[in-house]
Amino acid sequence: MDIVIQPASLDLADGLWRALDVVAREHRYLIFQEAPPLESTRNFVSKVLAKGWSQFFAVRAGQVVGWCDVVRDERPGMTHIGRLGIGILPEYRGQKIGARLLAATVADAFQKGLIRIELEVFAANARAIALYRKFGFVEEGRKRQARCLGGICEDSICMALLKAEAPALPTA
């Protein structure tokens, strides 16, 4: 069955929560160790939809297998900036789903008026870093020992993409 990249919808919020929880419990890619409460995830998707932020889901047979979102900074003087988050279920990685999600979400965020998209990624996540670079994201800094978990400390890399410098968005 094909994987469809589609805009977020409230009816898939529970599926987002399940996927988010799986990826969080890997303790490798996300800052949190488990998904927030289900109701918080539902409220987040509702807020994304109400505010017109950019969020897309990768869906297979009605189930969310990945997500990508860009949330606008609402502080005065910062509303031109969005913060990117992305995740793919382990069994769906390596199939260019991340590239498809990133292409849809970044294009949508820029179309909605953002001019800067930023993210943080753990330094050990070489595949994600390579994908971000392919899309034109540039490393702007490093937070040394940003996370220490299970006795292992890891740096976090700060990256950003400016609309004015963005290459033509690659596709999968």
C-alpha contacts under 8 A as a table, 3 or more apart, distances in Angstrom:
res1	aa1	res2	aa2	distance
1	M	60	R	6.77
1	M	61	A	6.98
2	D	60	R	6.34
3	I	58	A	6.22
3	I	59	V	5.44
3	I	60	R	4.74
3	I	61	A	7.87
4	V	57	F	7.99
4	V	58	A	5.57
4	V	59	V	5.20
4	V	60	R	6.52
5	I	56	F	6.53
5	I	57	F	5.67
5	I	58	A	4.55
5	I	59	V	6.37
5	I	100	R	7.18
5	I	101	L	6.53
5	I	104	A	7.91
6	Q	56	F	5.42
6	Q	57	F	5.46
6	Q	58	A	6.53
6	Q	59	V	7.41
7	P	54	S	7.95
7	P	55	Q	6.02
7	P	56	F	4.33
7	P	57	F	6.20
8	A	12	L	7.22
8	A	45	V	7.36
8	A	49	L	7.56
8	A	55	Q	5.43
8	A	56	F	4.95
8	A	57	F	5.81
9	S	12	L	5.63
9	S	13	A	6.92
9	S	45	V	7.33
9	S	49	L	7.55
10	L	13	A	5.16
10	L	42	R	7.03
10	L	45	V	6.25
10	L	46	S	6.44
11	D	14	D	7.32
12	L	15	G	5.14
12	L	16	L	6.31
12	L	63	Q	7.77
12	L	64	V	7.09
13	A	16	L	4.98
13	A	17	W	6.26
13	A	41	T	6.61
13	A	42	R	5.37
13	A	45	V	6.36
14	D	17	W	5.00
14	D	18	R	6.37
14	D	38	L	6.92
14	D	41	T	7.59
14	D	42	R	6.99
15	G	18	R	5.11
15	G	19	A	6.27
15	G	63	Q	6.01
15	G	64	V	5.12
16	L	19	A	5.18
16	L	20	L	5.91
16	L	41	T	7.69
16	L	57	F	7.86
16	L	64	V	5.78
16	L	65	V	7.94
16	L	66	G	7.64
16	L	67	W	7.25
17	W	20	L	5.03
17	W	21	D	6.05
17	W	35	A	6.49
17	W	36	P	7.96
17	W	38	L	6.22
17	W	41	T	6.09
18	R	21	D	5.19
18	R	22	V	6.42
18	R	35	A	7.86
19	A	22	V	5.24
19	A	23	V	6.38
19	A	64	V	6.52
19	A	65	V	6.20
19	A	66	G	6.79
19	A	88	I	7.55
19	A	89	L	6.25
20	L	23	V	5.31
20	L	24	A	5.97
20	L	34	E	7.64
20	L	35	A	5.67
20	L	87	G	7.23
21	D	24	A	5.07
21	D	25	R	6.05
21	D	34	E	5.14
21	D	35	A	4.35
22	V	25	R	5.33
22	V	26	E	6.75
22	V	34	E	7.65
22	V	89	L	6.97
23	V	26	E	5.40
23	V	27	H	7.56
23	V	29	Y	7.20
23	V	30	L	7.29
23	V	87	G	6.87
23	V	88	I	7.22
23	V	89	L	6.24
23	V	90	P	7.43
24	A	27	H	5.71
24	A	28	R	7.53
24	A	29	Y	7.05
24	A	30	L	5.62
24	A	31	I	7.70
24	A	32	F	6.02
24	A	33	Q	4.85
24	A	34	E	4.81
24	A	35	A	6.30
25	R	33	Q	5.28
25	R	34	E	5.31
26	E	29	Y	7.33
26	E	33	Q	7.61
27	H	30	L	6.79
27	H	31	I	7.96
27	H	32	F	7.63
27	H	33	Q	5.72
29	Y	121	V	7.58
29	Y	122	F	6.87
29	Y	125	N	7.22
30	L	33	Q	7.23
32	F	35	A	7.23
35	A	38	L	7.76
36	P	40	S	6.23
36	P	41	T	6.67
37	P	40	S	5.30
37	P	41	T	6.63
38	L	41	T	5.17
38	L	42	R	6.31
39	E	42	R	4.99
39	E	43	N	6.09
40	S	43	N	4.98
40	S	44	F	6.07
41	T	44	F	4.96
41	T	45	V	6.30
42	R	45	V	5.29
42	R	46	S	6.19
43	N	46	S	4.98
43	N	47	K	6.08
44	F	47	K	5.05
44	F	48	V	6.16
45	V	48	V	4.99
45	V	49	L	6.21
46	S	49	L	5.19
46	S	50	A	6.04
47	K	50	A	4.99
47	K	51	K	5.94
48	V	51	K	5.42
48	V	52	G	5.93
48	V	53	W	5.04
48	V	54	S	7.09
48	V	55	Q	7.18
48	V	71	V	7.47
49	L	52	G	5.17
49	L	53	W	6.48
50	A	53	W	7.94
53	W	69	D	7.78
53	W	70	V	6.56
53	W	71	V	5.79
53	W	72	R	6.62
53	W	109	A	7.17
53	W	112	K	8.00
54	S	69	D	5.45
54	S	70	V	5.24
54	S	71	V	6.79
54	S	105	T	5.83
54	S	106	V	7.92
54	S	108	D	6.10
54	S	109	A	5.55
55	Q	67	W	7.29
55	Q	68	C	5.68
55	Q	69	D	4.06
55	Q	70	V	6.42
55	Q	105	T	6.17
56	F	67	W	5.72
56	F	68	C	5.47
56	F	69	D	6.37
56	F	101	L	6.51
56	F	104	A	7.24
56	F	105	T	6.28
57	F	64	V	6.29
57	F	65	V	7.51
57	F	66	G	5.74
57	F	67	W	4.39
57	F	68	C	6.59
57	F	101	L	7.24
58	A	64	V	5.75
58	A	65	V	5.52
58	A	66	G	4.82
58	A	67	W	5.96
58	A	97	I	7.22
58	A	101	L	7.01
59	V	62	G	5.88
59	V	63	Q	5.30
59	V	64	V	4.56
59	V	65	V	5.70
59	V	66	G	7.20
60	R	63	Q	5.28
60	R	64	V	6.58
60	R	65	V	6.74
64	V	67	W	7.49
65	V	88	I	5.98
65	V	89	L	5.44
65	V	92	Y	7.05
66	G	86	I	7.48
66	G	87	G	5.45
66	G	88	I	4.11
66	G	89	L	6.05
66	G	97	I	7.66
66	G	98	G	7.75
67	W	86	I	5.51
67	W	87	G	5.55
67	W	88	I	6.63
67	W	101	L	6.85
68	C	84	L	7.18
68	C	85	G	5.58
68	C	86	I	4.18
68	C	87	G	6.64
68	C	101	L	5.92
68	C	102	L	6.53
68	C	105	T	6.50
69	D	83	R	7.92
69	D	84	L	5.62
69	D	85	G	5.36
69	D	86	I	6.50
69	D	105	T	6.33
70	V	82	G	5.42
70	V	83	R	5.12
70	V	84	L	4.39
70	V	85	G	6.51
70	V	105	T	6.96
70	V	106	V	7.52
70	V	109	A	6.67
70	V	117	I	7.49
71	V	82	G	5.06
71	V	83	R	5.24
71	V	84	L	6.68
72	R	79	T	6.23
72	R	80	H	7.33
72	R	81	I	5.85
72	R	82	G	4.20
72	R	83	R	6.54
72	R	114	L	7.71
73	D	78	M	5.78
73	D	79	T	5.05
73	D	80	H	7.30
73	D	81	I	5.64
73	D	82	G	5.69
73	D	83	R	7.36
74	E	78	M	6.48
74	E	79	T	5.15
75	R	78	M	5.36
75	R	79	T	6.25
76	P	79	T	6.51
77	G	80	H	7.63
78	M	81	I	5.74
79	T	82	G	7.68
79	T	114	L	7.61
80	H	113	G	7.04
80	H	114	L	4.73
80	H	115	I	5.51
80	H	116	R	6.33
81	I	114	L	5.79
81	I	115	I	6.37
81	I	116	R	4.79
81	I	117	I	5.71
81	I	118	E	7.38
82	G	109	A	7.78
82	G	114	L	6.65
82	G	116	R	6.33
82	G	117	I	4.76
82	G	118	E	6.31
83	R	117	I	5.70
83	R	118	E	5.03
83	R	119	L	5.72
84	L	117	I	6.60
84	L	118	E	6.09
84	L	119	L	5.29
85	G	119	L	7.12
86	I	98	G	7.73
86	I	102	L	7.96
87	G	98	G	7.66
88	I	92	Y	6.49
88	I	93	R	6.24
88	I	97	I	7.66
88	I	98	G	6.96
89	L	92	Y	5.55
89	L	93	R	6.69
90	P	93	R	5.52
92	Y	95	Q	6.28
92	Y	97	I	7.48
93	R	96	K	7.31
93	R	97	I	7.10
93	R	98	G	7.71
94	G	97	I	7.52
95	Q	98	G	7.91
96	K	99	A	5.24
96	K	100	R	6.40
96	K	172	A	5.57
97	I	100	R	5.06
97	I	101	L	6.10
97	I	172	A	7.50
98	G	101	L	5.10
98	G	102	L	5.93
99	A	102	L	5.06
99	A	103	A	5.99
99	A	131	L	7.07
99	A	170	P	7.70
99	A	171	T	6.50
99	A	172	A	5.67
100	R	103	A	5.22
100	R	104	A	6.31
100	R	171	T	6.14
100	R	172	A	5.63
101	L	104	A	5.33
101	L	105	T	6.07
102	L	105	T	5.19
102	L	106	V	5.82
103	A	106	V	5.50
103	A	107	A	6.01
103	A	169	L	6.08
103	A	170	P	6.73
103	A	171	T	6.42
104	A	107	A	5.41
104	A	108	D	6.12
105	T	108	D	5.10
105	T	109	A	6.08
106	V	109	A	5.08
106	V	110	F	6.18
106	V	117	I	7.90
107	A	110	F	5.31
107	A	111	Q	6.07
107	A	169	L	7.57
108	D	111	Q	4.99
108	D	112	K	6.18
109	A	112	K	5.10
109	A	113	G	6.69
109	A	114	L	5.81
110	F	113	G	5.26
110	F	114	L	4.87
110	F	115	I	6.22
110	F	163	K	6.65
111	Q	114	L	7.32
114	L	117	I	7.33
114	L	163	K	7.65
115	I	162	L	5.69
115	I	163	K	4.88
115	I	164	A	7.34
116	R	160	A	6.81
116	R	161	L	5.72
116	R	162	L	4.54
116	R	163	K	6.11
117	I	160	A	5.48
117	I	161	L	5.24
117	I	162	L	6.54
118	E	158	C	7.36
118	E	159	M	5.68
118	E	160	A	4.09
118	E	161	L	6.39
119	L	158	C	5.95
119	L	159	M	5.43
119	L	160	A	6.27
120	E	156	S	6.20
120	E	157	I	5.45
120	E	158	C	4.59
120	E	159	M	6.19
121	V	125	N	6.93
121	V	128	A	7.60
121	V	129	I	7.19
121	V	156	S	5.51
121	V	157	I	5.27
121	V	158	C	6.74
121	V	159	M	7.90
122	F	125	N	5.61
122	F	154	E	6.81
122	F	155	D	5.99
122	F	156	S	4.40
122	F	157	I	6.05
123	A	126	A	6.88
123	A	129	I	7.93
123	A	154	E	6.82
123	A	155	D	5.51
123	A	156	S	5.52
123	A	157	I	5.95
124	A	154	E	7.59
125	N	128	A	5.61
125	N	129	I	6.36
126	A	129	I	5.06
126	A	130	A	6.11
127	R	130	A	5.21
127	R	131	L	6.29
128	A	131	L	5.03
128	A	132	Y	6.17
129	I	132	Y	5.13
129	I	133	R	6.19
130	A	133	R	5.14
130	A	134	K	6.19
131	L	134	K	5.04
131	L	135	F	6.51
132	Y	135	F	5.16
132	Y	136	G	6.48
132	Y	137	F	5.27
132	Y	138	V	7.99
133	R	136	G	4.93
133	R	137	F	4.91
133	R	138	V	6.47
134	K	137	F	7.40
134	K	170	P	7.68
135	F	166	A	7.40
135	F	167	P	6.99
135	F	169	L	6.27
135	F	170	P	6.62
136	G	161	L	6.16
136	G	165	E	7.66
136	G	166	A	5.73
136	G	167	P	6.24
137	F	159	M	5.88
137	F	160	A	5.06
137	F	161	L	4.48
137	F	162	L	7.91
137	F	166	A	7.99
138	V	159	M	5.20
138	V	160	A	5.47
138	V	161	L	6.37
139	E	157	I	6.78
139	E	158	C	5.82
139	E	159	M	4.29
139	E	160	A	6.71
140	E	157	I	7.74
140	E	158	C	5.57
140	E	159	M	5.35
140	E	160	A	6.93
141	G	157	I	6.03
141	G	158	C	5.08
141	G	159	M	7.14
142	R	155	D	6.68
142	R	156	S	5.69
142	R	157	I	4.51
142	R	158	C	5.78
143	K	146	A	5.42
143	K	155	D	5.56
143	K	156	S	5.05
143	K	157	I	6.34
143	K	158	C	7.56
144	R	154	E	7.09
144	R	155	D	4.57
144	R	156	S	6.62
145	Q	148	C	6.66
145	Q	153	C	5.13
145	Q	154	E	4.78
145	Q	155	D	4.59
145	Q	156	S	7.33
146	A	153	C	7.16
146	A	154	E	5.98
146	A	155	D	5.14
146	A	156	S	5.68
147	R	153	C	5.52
147	R	154	E	5.38
147	R	155	D	6.81
147	R	156	S	7.66
148	C	151	G	6.22
148	C	152	I	5.29
148	C	153	C	3.96
148	C	154	E	6.26
149	L	152	I	5.35
149	L	153	C	6.41
161	L	165	E	7.22
161	L	166	A	6.48
162	L	165	E	5.30
162	L	166	A	5.97
163	K	166	A	5.08
166	A	169	L	7.43
